Amino acid sequence: MCRSIKTLRAPYVETPTTEDVRAAALQYVRKISGFRAPAPHNAEAFNAAVDTVAKATQELLDHLVVRGQR
């Protein structure tokens, strides 16, 4: 698990920003790819993966229901 990826749902974070979501996606892609920054020939795939993971993360956060929260 990436230790620098923080929980982005309430009550841990009231309203995660786009930057929070993107940072988590970037850390995830870095971890699974093994690259901190991709070589030029992999940049397009790397950046597309970050975009896809960020979108999926935001969709997840938008649809989560946390019981016991007001």
Residue, then its C-alpha position, 0 to 999 in steps of 0.5 A: m500500500c502506498r503510505s502517502i495515499k491518504t483516505l479521501r472520504a468523510p470523516y477523514v477529509e470533509t471535501p477532497t479537492t481535485e488536487d487531492v484526488r489527482a495526487a492519490a491517483l499519481q501515487y497509485v500509478r507510480k507505485i504500480s508502474g514502478f516509475r516516479a516519472p515515466a520515460p518519454h516513450n511511456a509518458e502518454a500511457f502513464n498520464a492516461a492512467v493517472d487521468t483514468v484512476a483520478k476519474a474512477t476515484q472521484e466517481l467512487l467518492d461521489h457515490l459512497v454513503v457513509r452511515g452515521q455521518r450527518 
